């Protein structure tokens, strides 16, 4: 592919690794990070800029990495004729406003779970007491990005949800201004996602299993993500019953990027939980590892609308997040004293399958950067899930970071979930 110029625009340094991968392929890369406290992320890996708007004419492709208002800017640039990977105000709302996303699914003919939206804790508490049931508390908007505020109720009468709502009312009244109570169902949690080229979905699709809890065994506080297992597939029942039905409205919007729908499925049906209308993190790093089409070529053709299918590796992929204190909590004093500028070392060299998150490089040495404690994503691939697991964890044992920790069970869900999903027929290609 002819070398191109890529401008990556990030609010909080999510897409650092992909910018680095594109630069390694020989393309021109410039990278903007809006959040001042995160601006050391990526130093030494890619060229950074202080004002991305001055680089618009330089760029052949502009890549946005999040929702939260970036969709409006992406759409405006596309209207000017620029090649852009990014959303629209509508696709931002699919993710940022949970109730809007649910209603759009309903309009498209997708079955959804009963839910109610609230902006008042007392009203929500009264509702649960009047309608005892198991519920999930889901903050909306920017607070929805703080995954540890999401609470999955387990008590039949909803009293655990009431207690959490009462605690949130005291502790986070200014942070959680809008939230959703969604009826909880049990089954397999699975996500289906696909890339969109402005007119239609691009194949293959991606089926993935997230692991949001901090500790092995799926216990502890919720995090943004501790690891993901996945595989590529042709269109299957899970996809055609959900995301495929959104294709006309996404085409009308001219959306370009990745869209993912997290679901609970059981023998009675598919129940969509939430949209991700952008790249997932660490999903995109793991996906890139499984593509044989170079990521720079892929992004360019996706933005140009010429990409309709791409080549991938057979089998399974997993990605494991390696983190340091105080993740997943916000504690600046702990981070600065324990983790900031901690050295990242490798016993036998740096394998290609190690992807950076909050990392910087000085004179060839990698260090922990940023503020969150999310450091690396280590990938493994294999013709079986066991092989993918073994490869990823072998690579992790090559890494030395003071105070590092990670889950050692990423991929384990597959062995039981696979049987149930196949029994119910959701993975059958159609």
LINZI-V219517 format. One record per pair of residues at least 12 apart in sequence whose C-alpha atoms are under 10 Angstrom apart, sorted by the first residue. I is the first residue (numbers start at 0). GAP is how many residues later the second one is. Records with the same first field share a line. If there is no record, write none. Layout:
BEGIN
I=GAP + GAP
END
This chain:
BEGIN
0=24 + 25 + 26 + 293 + 295 + 296 + 299
1=24 + 25 + 295
2=19 + 20 + 22 + 23 + 24 + 25 + 57 + 293 + 294
3=18 + 19 + 22 + 23 + 24 + 25 + 54 + 55 + 56 + 57 + 292 + 293 + 296
4=17 + 18 + 21 + 22 + 23 + 24 + 25 + 50 + 53 + 54 + 55 + 56 + 57 + 291 + 295
5=13 + 16 + 17 + 21 + 22 + 23 + 24 + 25 + 49 + 50 + 52 + 53 + 54 + 55 + 56 + 57 + 77 + 78 + 290 + 293 + 294
6=12 + 21 + 22 + 23 + 24 + 25 + 40 + 41 + 42 + 45 + 46 + 48 + 49 + 51 + 52 + 53 + 54 + 55 + 56 + 57 + 77
7=21 + 22 + 23 + 24 + 25 + 40 + 41 + 44 + 51 + 53 + 54 + 55 + 56 + 57 + 77
8=21 + 22 + 23 + 24 + 25 + 40 + 42 + 43 + 44 + 53 + 54 + 55 + 56 + 57 + 61 + 77
9=21 + 22 + 23 + 24 + 25 + 42 + 53 + 54 + 55 + 56 + 57 + 60
10=21 + 22 + 23 + 24 + 25 + 27 + 28 + 53 + 54 + 55 + 56 + 57 + 58 + 59
11=20 + 21 + 22 + 23 + 24 + 25 + 26 + 27 + 29 + 53 + 54 + 358
12=18 + 19 + 20 + 21 + 22 + 24 + 25 + 26 + 27 + 28 + 29 + 52 + 53 + 344 + 345 + 357
13=19 + 24 + 27 + 50 + 51 + 52 + 265 + 266 + 267 + 268 + 342 + 343 + 344
14=16 + 18 + 27 + 48 + 49 + 50 + 51 + 264 + 265 + 266 + 267 + 269 + 270 + 341 + 342
15=15 + 16 + 17 + 25 + 26 + 27 + 29 + 30 + 49 + 339 + 340 + 341 + 342 + 343
16=25 + 28 + 29 + 265 + 267 + 268 + 337 + 338 + 339 + 340 + 341 + 342 + 359 + 360
17=266 + 267 + 270 + 277 + 278 + 337 + 338 + 339
18=12 + 23 + 26 + 27 + 28 + 44 + 276 + 277
19=22 + 24 + 25 + 26 + 27 + 335 + 336
20=24 + 25 + 264 + 267 + 273 + 274 + 275 + 331 + 334 + 335
21=24 + 272 + 273 + 274 + 275 + 277
22=22 + 23 + 24 + 273
23=21 + 22 + 272
24=269 + 270 + 271 + 272
25=270
26=269 + 270
27=18 + 19 + 30 + 31 + 32
28=17 + 18 + 19 + 30 + 32
29=16 + 17 + 18 + 19 + 20 + 22 + 25 + 28 + 29 + 32
30=12 + 15 + 16 + 17 + 18 + 19 + 20 + 21 + 24 + 32
31=15 + 16 + 17 + 18 + 19 + 20 + 21 + 23 + 32
32=15 + 16 + 17 + 18 + 19
33=16 + 17 + 18
34=335
35=334
36=332 + 333 + 334
37=320 + 331 + 332 + 333 + 334
38=319 + 321 + 330 + 331 + 332
39=318 + 319 + 320 + 321 + 328 + 329 + 330 + 331
40=315 + 316 + 317 + 318 + 319 + 320 + 326 + 327 + 328 + 329 + 330
41=314 + 315 + 316 + 317 + 318 + 319 + 327 + 328
42=315 + 316 + 317 + 318 + 319 + 323 + 324 + 326
43=315 + 316 + 317 + 318 + 319 + 320 + 321 + 322
44=311 + 314 + 315 + 316 + 317 + 319 + 321
45=314 + 315
55=21 + 26
56=25
58=23 + 24 + 25
59=22 + 23 + 24 + 240 + 243
60=21 + 22 + 23 + 24 + 235 + 238 + 239 + 240 + 242 + 243
61=12 + 15 + 16 + 20 + 21 + 22 + 23 + 24 + 237 + 238 + 241
62=20 + 21 + 22 + 23 + 24 + 193 + 194 + 236 + 237 + 240
63=20 + 21 + 22 + 23 + 193 + 214 + 215
64=20 + 21 + 22 + 192 + 213 + 214 + 215 + 216
65=20 + 21 + 26 + 210 + 211 + 212 + 213 + 214
66=19 + 20 + 21 + 22 + 24 + 25 + 26 + 27 + 28 + 29 + 74 + 75 + 209 + 210 + 211 + 212
67=21 + 24 + 25 + 27 + 28 + 73 + 74
68=18 + 19 + 20 + 22 + 23 + 24 + 27
69=16 + 17 + 18 + 19 + 22
70=14 + 15 + 16 + 17 + 18 + 19 + 20 + 21 + 22 + 184 + 206 + 207
71=14 + 15 + 16 + 17 + 18 + 19 + 20
72=13 + 14 + 15 + 16
73=12 + 13 + 14 + 15 + 181 + 182
74=12 + 13 + 14 + 178 + 179 + 180 + 181
75=12
77=176 + 177 + 178 + 225
78=175
81=221 + 222
82=173 + 216 + 217 + 218 + 219 + 220 + 221 + 222
83=114 + 171 + 172 + 173 + 215 + 216 + 218 + 219 + 220
84=111 + 112 + 113 + 170 + 171 + 172 + 173 + 193 + 194 + 214 + 215 + 217 + 218 + 219
85=112 + 168 + 169 + 170 + 171 + 172 + 191 + 192 + 193 + 217
86=111 + 163 + 166 + 167 + 168 + 169 + 170 + 171 + 172 + 190 + 191
87=162 + 165 + 166 + 167 + 168 + 189
88=164
89=159 + 160 + 163 + 165 + 187
90=158 + 159 + 162 + 163 + 164 + 168 + 184 + 185 + 186 + 187
91=49 + 183 + 184 + 185 + 186
92=48 + 182 + 184
93=165 + 180 + 181 + 182 + 183
94=45 + 46 + 49 + 164 + 165 + 166 + 179 + 180 + 181 + 182 + 183
95=43 + 44 + 45 + 46 + 47 + 48 + 49 + 178 + 179 + 180 + 181
96=20 + 42 + 43 + 44 + 45 + 47 + 81 + 82 + 83 + 177 + 178
97=19 + 40 + 41 + 42 + 43 + 46 + 80 + 81 + 82 + 175 + 176 + 177
98=16 + 17 + 18 + 41 + 80 + 81 + 82 + 83 + 175
100=171 + 172 + 173 + 174 + 175
101=12 + 13 + 170 + 171 + 172 + 173
103=142 + 145
104=137 + 138 + 140 + 141 + 167 + 169 + 170
106=138 + 139
107=134 + 135 + 136 + 137 + 138 + 139 + 140 + 141
108=132 + 133 + 136 + 137
109=131 + 132 + 133 + 134 + 135 + 136 + 160 + 161 + 162
110=130 + 131 + 158 + 159 + 160 + 161
111=70 + 71 + 151 + 157 + 158 + 159 + 160 + 161
112=69 + 70 + 71 + 72 + 151 + 157 + 158 + 159 + 160
113=21 + 67 + 68 + 69 + 70 + 157
114=20 + 21 + 65 + 66 + 67 + 68 + 69
115=63 + 64 + 65 + 66 + 67
116=20 + 21 + 22 + 23 + 61 + 62 + 63 + 64 + 65
117=21 + 22 + 59 + 60 + 61 + 62 + 63
118=20 + 21 + 54 + 57 + 58 + 59 + 60 + 61
119=45 + 49 + 53 + 56 + 57 + 58 + 59
120=41 + 44 + 45 + 46 + 47 + 48 + 49 + 52 + 55 + 56 + 57 + 58
121=40 + 43 + 44 + 47
123=37 + 38 + 41 + 42 + 55 + 56 + 57
124=33 + 34 + 36 + 37 + 38 + 39 + 40 + 41
125=36
126=35 + 54
127=29 + 30 + 31 + 33 + 34 + 53
128=28 + 29 + 30 + 32 + 33
129=27
130=26 + 27
131=23 + 24 + 25 + 26 + 27 + 29 + 30
132=20 + 21 + 22 + 23 + 24 + 25 + 26 + 28 + 50 + 51
133=18 + 19 + 20 + 21 + 22 + 23 + 24 + 25 + 26 + 27 + 47 + 48 + 49 + 50 + 51
134=16 + 17 + 18 + 19 + 20 + 21 + 22 + 23 + 24 + 25 + 26 + 27 + 45 + 46 + 47 + 48 + 49 + 50
135=14 + 15 + 16 + 17 + 18 + 22 + 25 + 44 + 45 + 46 + 47 + 48 + 49
136=12 + 13 + 14 + 15 + 16 + 24 + 27 + 28 + 42 + 43 + 44 + 45 + 46 + 47
137=12 + 13 + 14 + 38 + 40 + 41 + 42 + 43 + 44 + 135 + 136
138=12 + 36 + 37 + 38 + 39 + 40 + 41 + 42
139=36 + 37 + 38 + 39 + 40
140=34 + 35 + 36 + 37 + 38
141=33 + 34 + 35 + 36
142=29 + 31 + 32 + 33 + 34 + 35 + 36
143=31 + 32 + 34 + 35
144=78 + 79
145=29 + 30 + 76 + 77 + 78 + 182 + 183
146=65 + 66 + 74 + 75 + 76 + 77 + 78 + 181
147=64 + 65 + 66 + 72 + 73 + 74 + 75 + 76 + 180 + 181
148=15 + 19 + 23 + 26 + 27 + 72 + 73 + 74
149=29 + 30 + 71 + 72 + 73
150=13 + 14 + 30 + 70 + 71
151=29 + 30 + 31 + 32
152=30 + 31
153=30
160=20
181=91
183=80 + 87 + 89
184=79 + 80 + 81 + 86
185=78 + 79 + 80
186=76 + 77 + 78 + 79 + 80 + 81 + 82 + 83 + 84 + 230 + 233 + 234
187=21 + 75 + 76 + 77 + 78 + 79 + 82 + 225 + 226 + 228 + 229 + 230 + 232 + 233
188=19 + 20 + 21 + 22 + 73 + 74 + 75 + 76 + 77 + 81 + 82 + 83 + 84 + 224 + 228
189=17 + 18 + 19 + 20 + 40 + 48 + 71 + 72 + 73 + 74 + 75 + 80 + 82 + 83 + 227 + 231
190=15 + 16 + 17 + 18 + 19 + 39 + 47 + 48 + 69 + 70 + 71 + 72 + 73 + 74 + 81 + 82 + 83 + 84 + 85
191=13 + 14 + 15 + 16 + 17 + 38 + 40 + 41 + 43 + 44 + 46 + 47 + 50 + 51 + 67 + 68 + 69 + 70 + 71 + 80
192=12 + 13 + 14 + 15 + 39 + 45 + 46 + 50 + 51 + 65 + 66 + 67 + 68 + 69 + 82 + 83 + 84 + 86 + 87
193=12 + 13 + 38 + 41 + 45 + 49 + 50 + 63 + 64 + 65 + 66 + 67
194=60 + 61 + 62 + 63 + 64 + 65 + 82 + 83 + 84 + 107 + 112 + 113 + 114
195=51 + 54 + 55 + 58 + 59 + 60 + 61 + 62 + 63 + 106 + 107 + 109 + 111 + 112
196=53 + 54 + 57 + 58 + 59 + 60 + 61 + 102 + 104 + 105 + 106 + 107 + 108 + 109 + 110 + 111
197=49 + 52 + 53 + 54 + 55 + 56 + 57 + 58 + 59 + 104 + 105 + 106 + 107 + 108 + 109
198=48 + 49 + 50 + 51 + 52 + 53 + 54 + 55 + 56 + 57 + 106 + 107 + 109
199=44 + 46 + 47 + 48 + 50 + 51 + 54 + 55 + 56 + 105 + 107 + 108
200=42 + 43 + 45 + 46 + 49 + 50 + 55 + 56 + 57 + 58 + 106 + 107 + 108
201=55 + 56 + 100 + 103 + 104 + 105 + 106 + 107 + 108
202=29 + 30 + 31 + 32 + 104 + 105 + 106 + 107 + 108 + 109
203=27 + 28 + 29 + 30 + 31 + 104 + 105 + 106 + 107 + 108
204=26 + 27 + 28 + 29 + 30 + 31 + 34 + 55 + 104
205=24 + 25 + 26 + 27 + 28 + 29 + 33 + 54 + 77 + 81
206=22 + 23 + 24 + 25 + 26 + 27 + 29 + 31 + 32 + 53 + 54 + 55 + 220
207=20 + 21 + 22 + 23 + 24 + 52 + 54 + 75 + 108 + 109 + 110 + 206
208=18 + 19 + 20 + 21 + 22 + 53 + 74 + 109 + 201 + 202 + 204 + 205 + 208
209=14 + 15 + 16 + 17 + 18 + 19 + 20 + 52 + 72 + 73 + 108 + 109 + 200 + 201 + 203
210=12 + 13 + 14 + 15 + 16 + 17 + 18 + 109 + 196 + 198 + 199 + 200 + 202
211=12 + 13 + 14 + 15 + 16
212=12 + 13 + 14 + 115 + 194
213=12 + 13 + 113 + 114 + 191 + 192 + 193
214=190 + 191 + 192 + 193 + 194
215=190 + 191 + 192 + 193 + 194 + 196
216=190 + 191 + 192 + 193 + 195 + 196
217=189 + 191 + 192 + 195
220=107 + 108
221=106
222=104 + 105 + 106
223=57 + 58 + 103 + 104 + 150
224=55 + 56 + 57 + 58 + 95 + 96 + 103 + 149
225=55 + 56 + 93 + 94 + 95 + 96 + 97 + 102 + 148 + 151 + 180 + 181 + 182 + 184
226=54 + 55 + 56 + 59 + 91 + 92 + 93 + 94 + 95 + 150 + 151 + 152 + 179 + 180 + 181 + 182 + 183 + 184
227=53 + 54 + 55 + 58 + 89 + 90 + 91 + 92 + 93 + 151 + 182 + 183
228=54 + 57 + 87 + 88 + 89 + 90 + 91 + 150 + 151 + 152 + 156 + 159 + 160 + 181 + 182 + 183 + 184 + 185
229=53 + 56 + 57 + 60 + 85 + 86 + 87 + 88 + 89 + 151 + 155 + 181 + 184
230=56 + 59 + 81 + 82 + 83 + 84 + 85 + 86 + 87 + 150 + 154
231=55 + 58 + 59 + 80 + 81 + 82 + 83 + 84 + 85
232=79 + 81 + 82 + 194 + 195 + 196
233=193 + 194 + 195 + 196
234=192 + 193 + 194 + 195
235=189 + 190 + 191 + 192 + 193 + 194
236=33 + 188 + 189 + 190 + 191 + 192 + 193
237=25 + 27 + 31 + 32 + 183 + 187 + 188 + 189 + 190 + 191 + 192
238=22 + 187 + 188 + 190 + 191
239=186 + 189 + 190
240=28 + 29 + 185
241=19 + 21 + 28 + 29 + 30
242=16 + 17 + 18 + 29 + 32
253=51
254=22 + 23 + 48
255=21 + 22 + 43 + 46 + 47 + 48 + 49
256=20 + 21 + 22 + 42 + 45 + 46
257=18 + 19 + 20 + 21 + 22 + 26
258=16 + 17 + 18 + 19 + 20 + 21
259=14 + 15 + 16 + 17 + 18 + 19 + 20
260=12 + 13 + 14 + 15 + 16
261=12 + 13 + 14
262=12
264=155 + 156 + 159 + 161
265=154 + 155 + 157 + 158 + 160
266=153 + 154 + 156 + 157 + 158 + 159
267=156
268=155 + 157
269=156
280=40 + 76 + 96
281=37 + 38 + 39 + 73 + 74 + 75 + 94 + 95 + 96 + 97
282=35 + 36 + 94
284=34 + 68 + 69 + 70 + 71 + 72 + 92 + 93 + 94
285=31 + 32 + 33 + 34 + 67 + 68 + 69 + 91 + 92 + 93 + 94 + 95
286=25 + 26 + 30 + 31 + 32 + 92
287=24 + 65
288=23 + 24 + 28 + 29 + 30 + 63 + 64 + 65 + 66 + 90 + 91 + 92
289=21 + 22 + 23 + 24 + 25 + 26 + 27 + 28 + 89 + 90 + 91
290=19 + 20 + 21 + 22 + 23
291=18 + 19 + 20 + 21
292=16 + 17 + 18 + 19 + 20
293=16 + 17
297=12 + 13
312=68 + 69 + 70
313=67 + 68 + 69 + 70
314=66 + 67 + 68 + 69 + 70 + 72 + 73
315=64 + 65 + 66 + 67 + 68 + 69 + 70 + 71 + 72 + 73 + 95
316=62 + 63 + 64 + 65 + 66 + 67 + 68 + 70 + 71 + 72 + 74 + 75 + 94
317=59 + 60 + 61 + 62 + 63 + 64 + 67 + 69 + 70 + 71 + 72 + 73 + 74 + 75 + 92 + 93
318=34 + 35 + 36 + 57 + 58 + 59 + 60 + 61 + 62 + 69 + 70 + 73 + 74 + 91 + 92
319=34 + 56 + 57 + 58 + 59 + 60 + 69 + 72 + 73 + 76 + 86 + 87 + 88 + 89 + 90 + 91
320=34 + 35 + 36 + 53 + 54 + 55 + 56 + 57 + 58 + 75 + 84 + 85 + 86 + 89
321=34 + 35 + 51 + 52 + 53 + 54 + 55 + 56 + 74 + 77 + 79 + 82 + 83 + 84 + 85
322=16 + 34 + 35 + 45 + 49 + 50 + 51 + 52 + 53 + 54 + 78 + 80 + 81 + 82 + 83 + 84
323=14 + 15 + 16 + 18 + 44 + 48 + 49 + 50 + 51 + 52 + 77 + 78 + 79 + 80 + 81 + 82
324=12 + 13 + 14 + 15 + 47 + 48 + 49 + 77 + 78 + 79 + 80
325=12 + 13 + 45 + 46 + 47 + 48 + 77
326=44 + 45 + 46 + 47 + 78
327=44 + 45 + 46
328=43 + 44
329=41 + 42 + 43
330=40 + 41
331=39 + 40
334=35 + 36 + 37 + 38
335=34 + 35
337=64 + 65
338=28 + 29 + 30 + 31 + 32 + 33 + 34 + 62 + 63 + 64 + 65
339=27 + 28 + 29 + 30 + 31 + 32 + 33
340=18 + 19 + 25 + 26 + 27 + 28 + 29
341=17 + 24 + 25 + 26 + 27 + 59 + 60 + 61
342=16 + 17 + 18 + 22 + 23 + 24 + 25 + 26 + 57 + 58 + 59
343=15 + 16 + 17 + 21 + 22 + 23 + 24 + 31 + 32 + 55 + 56 + 57 + 58 + 60
344=20 + 21 + 22 + 53 + 54 + 55 + 56 + 57
345=20 + 49 + 50 + 51 + 52 + 53 + 54 + 55
346=50 + 51 + 52 + 53
347=47 + 50 + 51
348=49 + 50
349=45 + 48 + 49
350=27 + 28 + 44 + 47
351=26 + 27
352=24 + 25 + 26 + 27 + 28 + 38 + 39 + 42
353=22 + 23 + 24 + 25 + 26 + 38 + 41 + 42 + 45
354=20 + 21 + 22 + 23 + 24
355=12 + 18 + 19 + 20 + 21 + 22
356=12 + 13 + 15 + 16 + 17 + 18 + 19 + 20
357=12 + 13 + 14 + 15 + 16 + 17 + 18
358=14 + 15 + 16 + 17
359=15
366=34
367=33
372=31
373=30
374=26 + 29
375=20 + 23
376=15 + 19
377=13 + 14 + 15 + 16 + 17 + 18 + 21
378=12 + 13 + 14 + 16 + 17
379=12 + 13 + 14 + 15 + 16
384=25 + 26 + 27 + 29 + 30
385=25 + 26 + 28 + 29
387=22 + 23
388=19 + 20 + 21 + 22 + 23
391=16 + 18
392=14 + 15 + 16 + 17
395=12
END
